[in-house]
Amino acid sequence: MALQGIFRRPSGAGNAPQFPVAVVGVGESAARLVRTMAKNANSIRRPLFFISRGEASGPELEGLPVYEGAHAESMLRKHGVREVILAVPDAESAELMELYNEYTALECKVRVGDPETGHVRDFSIEDLMFHHPVAIDESAALDYYRGKTVLITGGGGVIGSELCRQLARFRPAQLVVLDVSESSVYALQQNLRLLYGANLNFRAVLGSVRDRHCLDEVFRLYQPQVVFHAAANNNVSLMEENAAEAIKNNVFGMRNAADYAEAYGAEKFILLSADKAVNPTSILGGAKRMGELLIHSRFQSETVFAAVRFGNILDSPDGVIPLFRRQIEHGGPVTITDRRAFRFFISLADAVRLIIDAGVIAQPGDLLVFGTGKPLNIYELAVNMISLAGFSPEGDVAVQEIGLRPGEKLEEELLVAPGNVQTTSNARIWREQEPPFRPDEIEVKVTVLSDAVANHSDIHAAMRHVIPTYQG
């Protein structure tokens, strides 16, 4: 059987050499991954065949042969395949672990493919430990975003850039990014060009949400119908030391963006919040909570204002997992705040899928909370990462407690009012109910914070005044 299929380079394609790969999985995601890769004239990978995990399938898929897992070793060796790409979105962590062990034992590099973009990334510890497939109504998302202009503030950041990559699949008329970081926006621009080429109308604007003139220009020029507000400071410890900056960005900047979304008639404005907003103990958490309250107060606006709240992003480069990984690579110790500390985690891809779905289902004044499963003990996370790296957590790499830093909690929470939560059309998205403040009450609170920043007053005291649940 000829290993040919649809994977032929278009005429005029680049001359970069391709190397053979196998795709694990025979579902629609696997087929779509191969189709997407085939459209990329610059792809360096050439899928030769599919490997079934036992699913029912024919002898071929997308013109390529399908082999049962039992025959995988002989076919990999026969065709000189040294890389396999997993396209199994329905697989849970335990099965992914088995697949990873199986193919690494065969001296193959194990990677993960995104069927929508064709992007292939390294297999990670996040896949092994936290993979809980998230499904959204793709047709509803396509119906909603197709043909719209979407603005993402903070679009060059970790969440904002992934939001751009995923939103592009739903055919917006225009995707506009506003960000202060030139390097981040440039990297995103190049990445989107590789993934979508001329099929995506992408515009990048360098500027800050703290600059009302800049915002006025952006909204006047592009007239966005949907706004995702991801521009924010997000590091608890740094914001404890730079409290005024947290207020300027996360409260005043957010209010600026909301004001112009409303003034220019945007359909929806979605604020990205965090679990740190619940009973906040930090300036960052208090600022996030203030943002939620501000959004909630605009429930009568013609623009639909809503906020989404979720836990820690696994893939964040300044998150705990990359830190632990670097510490393990250097022989330890792996430093944790407290053995009793628990955190909610969600993968970047899953969080963004839910953000996109939240944008579709959001109603005026909504506070939508993402269910992320049980919180994870930080000590157990450190021990598991050490073990998965091939070391002993007792003898090879030590785990060291360093104590909670200012503003940090032992246990984070997702809900302000656990007894007043409704379900939505997505089982992973909950709607939290609480009475809103009036807009004039919110303005009084904003003024208190503004005065504290302008007068270099105690911002913790100001935050206690405006956020009843603030414990910092």
C-alpha positions in Angstrom: 0.0 0.0 0.0 1.4 3.4 -1.0 1.8 5.8 1.9 0.6 8.8 0.0 -2.9 10.1 0.9 -3.8 13.7 0.7 -0.4 14.9 2.0 1.1 16.3 -1.1 2.9 19.6 -1.2 1.3 22.2 -3.3 3.2 23.5 -6.3 5.5 26.3 -5.2 5.8 25.0 -1.7 9.1 25.5 0.2 12.0 23.1 -0.1 12.4 22.4 3.6 12.9 18.6 4.1 10.0 16.7 5.6 10.3 13.9 8.1 7.9 11.0 8.6 5.4 10.9 11.5 2.6 8.7 12.6 -0.7 10.0 14.0 -2.2 8.2 17.0 -6.0 8.2 16.8 -8.6 7.6 14.0 -11.3 9.9 15.0 -12.4 13.2 13.4 -9.7 15.1 15.3 -7.0 12.9 13.8 -8.4 13.2 10.3 -8.8 17.0 10.7 -5.2 17.3 11.9 -3.9 15.5 8.8 -6.1 17.7 6.5 -4.9 20.8 8.2 -1.2 19.8 8.0 -1.7 19.0 4.3 -2.8 22.5 3.6 0.4 24.0 5.1 2.9 24.3 2.3 5.7 24.8 4.9 5.0 21.8 7.0 8.1 19.9 8.0 6.2 16.8 8.9 4.7 14.2 6.6 2.1 11.8 8.2 2.6 8.3 6.8 -0.1 6.4 8.6 -2.6 6.4 11.5 -2.4 4.2 14.6 -5.7 3.0 16.0 -6.2 2.7 19.8 -8.8 0.0 19.2 -11.5 2.2 17.8 -13.6 1.0 14.9 -12.1 2.2 11.6 -11.6 1.2 8.0 -8.3 0.2 6.5 -7.7 3.8 5.4 -8.3 7.3 6.6 -7.7 10.4 4.5 -6.0 8.1 2.0 -3.5 6.9 4.6 -3.4 3.3 6.0 -4.6 2.6 9.5 -2.7 0.1 11.7 -3.8 -1.4 14.9 -1.7 -0.5 18.0 -0.4 -4.0 18.2 1.4 -3.5 14.8 2.7 -0.1 15.6 6.2 -1.1 16.5 6.9 -2.9 13.3 5.4 -0.2 11.1 7.3 2.5 13.0 10.6 0.7 12.4 9.8 -0.3 8.8 9.2 3.3 7.8 11.8 5.0 10.0 9.2 6.9 12.0 10.7 8.5 15.1 7.9 10.9 16.0 4.2 10.2 16.8 1.6 12.9 17.1 -1.3 12.3 19.5 -4.7 13.4 18.2 -6.9 11.9 20.9 -8.9 14.7 22.6 -11.2 12.3 24.4 -8.3 10.6 26.2 -8.0 11.0 30.0 -4.7 11.4 31.8 -4.3 7.7 32.6 -4.5 6.7 28.9 -2.2 9.5 27.8 0.3 8.2 30.3 0.1 4.8 28.8 0.5 6.1 25.3 3.4 8.3 26.3 5.2 5.4 28.0 4.5 3.0 25.1 5.9 5.3 22.4 8.9 6.6 24.3 9.8 3.0 25.0 9.9 2.6 21.2 12.4 5.6 21.1 9.8 7.9 19.5 9.3 11.5 20.3 5.7 12.0 21.5 4.0 15.2 20.5 0.5 16.6 20.6 -1.3 18.0 17.6 -4.0 20.7 17.4 -6.5 19.5 14.7 -7.7 23.1 14.1 -4.4 24.8 13.4 -2.1 21.9 12.6 0.2 23.2 15.3 2.3 20.4 16.9 3.8 20.9 20.4 5.8 18.8 22.8 4.0 16.4 25.1 4.1 17.9 28.6 3.5 17.0 32.2 0.3 19.0 32.0 -1.0 16.4 29.5 -0.1 13.6 31.9 -1.6 15.1 35.0 -4.5 17.4 34.1 -6.1 16.3 30.9 -9.9 16.6 31.2 -11.4 17.2 27.8 -13.5 20.3 27.4 -16.2 20.4 24.8 -18.0 23.5 23.5 -20.7 24.0 21.0 -18.5 24.7 17.9 -21.5 25.4 15.6 -22.9 28.0 18.0 -19.5 29.6 18.3 -19.1 29.8 14.6 -22.6 31.3 14.2 -21.8 33.9 16.8 -18.2 35.0 15.9 -18.3 34.6 12.1 -18.2 38.0 10.4 -17.7 40.0 13.6 -14.8 42.3 14.6 -13.3 41.0 17.8 -11.0 43.1 20.0 -8.7 41.5 22.5 -7.0 43.8 25.0 -3.8 42.3 26.3 -3.9 40.1 23.2 -0.1 39.5 23.3 -0.2 37.8 26.7 -0.5 34.1 27.5 -4.3 34.0 27.5 -4.8 36.7 24.9 -2.5 35.1 22.3 -4.2 31.7 22.7 -7.5 33.4 22.5 -6.4 34.9 19.1 -5.3 31.5 17.8 -8.5 29.8 18.7 -10.9 32.6 17.8 -9.4 32.7 14.3 -11.0 29.3 13.6 -14.5 30.9 13.9 -13.9 33.2 11.0 -14.1 36.7 12.5 -14.2 39.5 9.9 -11.4 41.1 11.8 -9.3 40.2 14.8 -7.8 43.3 16.6 -5.2 43.1 19.4 -4.3 45.9 21.7 -1.2 45.4 23.9 1.7 47.4 25.4 4.4 44.7 24.6 5.9 45.1 21.1 7.8 41.8 21.3 4.7 39.8 22.4 2.5 41.3 19.6 5.2 40.7 17.0 5.6 37.1 18.0 1.8 36.6 17.9 1.6 38.3 14.5 4.2 35.9 13.1 2.6 32.9 14.7 -0.9 33.8 13.2 0.6 34.3 9.8 2.1 30.9 9.9 -1.1 29.3 11.0 -3.7 31.2 9.0 -1.8 33.3 6.4 -4.1 35.5 4.3 -7.2 33.8 5.7 -7.1 36.0 8.8 -7.6 39.7 8.9 -5.4 40.6 11.9 -4.6 44.1 13.2 -2.1 44.8 15.9 -2.2 48.1 18.0 0.5 49.0 20.4 -1.1 50.9 23.3 -2.3 50.7 26.9 -5.9 50.5 28.3 -4.7 53.2 30.7 -4.6 55.6 27.7 -8.2 56.7 27.1 -7.1 58.6 23.9 -5.6 55.3 22.5 -8.8 53.4 23.4 -11.0 56.1 21.7 -8.9 55.7 18.5 -9.1 51.9 18.6 -12.9 51.8 19.1 -13.6 54.5 16.6 -11.4 53.0 13.9 -12.3 49.3 14.3 -15.8 49.4 15.8 -15.4 46.0 17.6 -18.6 44.1 18.2 -17.0 41.7 20.8 -14.4 42.7 23.3 -12.4 40.3 25.4 -10.6 42.2 28.2 -7.4 40.3 29.0 -5.1 43.2 29.7 -4.2 42.9 33.4 -1.5 42.4 35.9 -1.6 38.8 37.3 1.2 38.2 39.7 0.2 38.3 43.4 3.6 38.9 44.9 4.6 41.6 42.4 1.3 43.5 42.8 1.7 43.5 46.6 4.9 45.4 46.0 3.4 47.6 43.2 -0.2 48.1 44.5 -0.8 51.3 42.7 0.0 49.7 39.3 -2.4 46.9 40.0 -5.2 49.5 40.6 -4.2 51.5 37.5 -4.3 48.5 35.2 -6.8 46.1 36.7 -9.4 48.7 37.8 -8.9 52.0 36.0 -7.7 50.4 32.7 -10.6 47.9 32.7 -13.1 50.6 33.4 -11.7 52.6 30.5 -12.1 49.7 28.1 -15.6 49.1 29.4 -16.5 52.8 28.9 -15.5 52.8 25.3 -17.1 49.5 24.5 -20.3 50.9 25.8 -19.8 54.3 24.1 -19.2 52.7 20.7 -22.0 50.2 20.9 -20.1 46.9 21.3 -22.4 43.9 21.5 -20.5 42.2 24.3 -17.6 42.9 26.7 -16.1 39.9 28.5 -13.8 40.5 31.5 -11.3 37.8 32.3 -11.1 37.5 36.1 -9.5 35.0 38.5 -10.3 32.9 41.5 -8.1 35.3 43.5 -11.1 37.7 43.4 -13.0 35.4 45.8 -12.6 36.7 49.4 -9.4 38.4 48.3 -6.3 38.5 50.5 -4.1 40.4 48.0 -4.2 43.7 46.2 -4.4 41.7 42.9 -7.4 39.7 44.2 -9.1 42.9 45.4 -8.5 44.6 42.1 -9.9 41.6 40.2 -13.0 41.6 42.5 -13.5 45.3 41.9 -13.5 44.6 38.2 -16.2 42.0 38.6 -18.3 44.4 40.6 -17.9 47.1 38.0 -19.0 44.7 35.3 -21.9 43.4 37.3 -23.2 46.9 37.9 -23.7 47.4 34.1 -26.4 44.8 33.7 -28.8 47.4 32.3 -26.4 48.6 29.5 -27.2 47.9 25.9 -23.8 46.3 25.7 -23.8 42.9 27.4 -21.1 43.1 30.1 -20.0 39.8 31.7 -17.0 38.4 33.6 -15.5 35.0 33.6 -13.6 33.6 36.6 -11.2 30.6 36.6 -8.2 29.2 38.4 -4.5 29.1 37.6 -3.3 28.5 34.0 -1.1 25.5 33.8 0.8 26.7 30.8 1.6 30.2 32.1 5.3 30.8 31.7 5.4 32.4 35.1 3.3 29.8 36.8 4.3 27.1 39.3 4.8 24.2 36.9 7.5 25.9 34.8 9.1 27.0 38.0 9.1 23.4 39.4 10.4 22.2 36.0 13.4 24.6 36.1 14.1 23.7 39.7 14.1 19.9 38.9 16.4 20.5 35.9 18.8 22.2 38.2 18.7 19.4 40.8 16.4 21.1 43.3 15.2 21.9 45.7 11.7 22.3 44.5 10.3 25.2 46.6 6.6 25.2 47.7 4.9 27.7 50.0 3.2 25.2 52.3 2.4 21.5 52.2 -1.2 22.3 53.0 -1.7 24.7 50.0 -4.3 23.8 47.3 -4.8 25.5 44.0 -7.3 25.2 41.1 -5.7 24.5 37.7 -6.9 24.6 34.1 -4.9 24.2 30.9 -4.5 27.2 28.7 -6.3 25.6 25.8 -9.3 24.5 27.9 -9.6 27.9 29.6 -9.7 29.6 26.2 -12.3 27.2 24.9 -14.5 28.0 27.8 -13.8 31.8 27.4 -15.0 31.5 23.8 -18.1 29.6 24.8 -18.8 32.1 27.6 -18.7 34.9 25.0 -21.5 33.1 23.2 -23.8 32.4 26.2 -23.1 35.5 28.3 -26.1 37.5 29.5 -26.2 41.0 31.0 -24.2 41.3 34.2 -23.2 37.6 34.2 -20.4 36.3 36.4 -19.5 32.9 34.8 -17.3 30.5 36.7 -15.3 27.7 35.1 -15.5 24.3 36.8 -12.0 22.9 36.9 -12.4 19.9 39.1 -10.9 19.4 42.5 -8.1 21.7 43.7 -4.7 20.2 43.6 -2.3 20.0 46.6 0.9 21.8 45.7 3.1 19.4 47.6 1.6 16.4 45.7 2.2 18.3 42.4 5.8 18.8 43.3 6.3 15.1 44.2 4.6 13.9 41.0 6.6 16.2 38.8 9.8 15.0 40.4 8.8 11.4 39.9 7.7 11.9 36.3 11.0 13.4 35.6 12.6 10.2 36.6 13.9 11.2 40.0 13.1 10.3 43.6 11.4 13.1 45.6 13.1 11.8 48.7 16.7 11.1 47.6 17.4 12.9 44.3 15.4 16.2 44.4 14.2 17.6 47.7 10.9 19.5 48.3 11.4 22.6 50.5 8.7 24.7 52.2 9.4 28.5 52.1 6.1 29.8 53.6 3.3 31.8 52.1 4.2 35.1 50.6 2.2 38.3 51.3 -1.2 38.1 49.8 -1.2 34.3 49.2 -3.8 31.9 50.5 -3.5 28.3 51.7 -6.6 27.4 49.7 -8.1 29.4 46.8 -11.9 29.4 46.1 -13.9 29.7 42.9 -17.3 30.9 44.3 -18.3 33.9 46.3 -21.8 32.5 46.8 -21.6 28.7 46.5 -25.3 28.3 47.4 -26.5 30.6 44.6 -25.2 29.1 41.4 -27.0 28.1 38.2 -26.0 25.8 35.4 -25.6 26.9 31.8 -25.6 25.1 28.5 -22.0 24.1 29.2 -21.6 21.8 32.1 -18.2 23.3 32.9 -19.5 26.9 33.1 -21.6 28.0 36.1 -23.5 31.2 36.5 -23.0 32.8 40.0 -25.9 34.9 41.3 -25.5 37.9 43.6 -27.2 41.3 43.9 -25.3 44.0 41.9 -24.2 47.4 43.1 -25.7 50.4 41.4 -23.3 52.3 39.0 -23.2 55.3 41.3 -22.1 53.1 44.2 -19.4 51.7 42.0 -18.2 55.2 41.1 -17.8 56.0 44.8 -15.7 52.9 45.2 -13.6 53.8 42.2 -13.1 57.3 43.5 -11.9 56.0 46.9 -9.2 53.9 45.1 -8.3 56.8 42.8 -7.8 59.1 45.7 -5.6 56.5 47.4 -3.4 56.1 44.3 -3.2 59.9 43.7 -2.4 60.7 47.3 0.0 57.7 47.9 -2.3 56.6 50.7 -2.6 53.1 52.1 -4.1 51.1 49.2 -4.8 48.1 51.5 -7.0 50.4 53.7 -8.7 51.8 50.6 -9.4 48.2 49.3 -10.8 47.2 52.7 -13.2 50.2 52.4 -14.5 49.3 48.9 -14.4 45.5 48.9 -16.4 44.1 52.0 -14.8 40.7 51.7 -11.2 42.0 51.4 -8.9 40.4 54.0 -5.5 41.9 53.0 
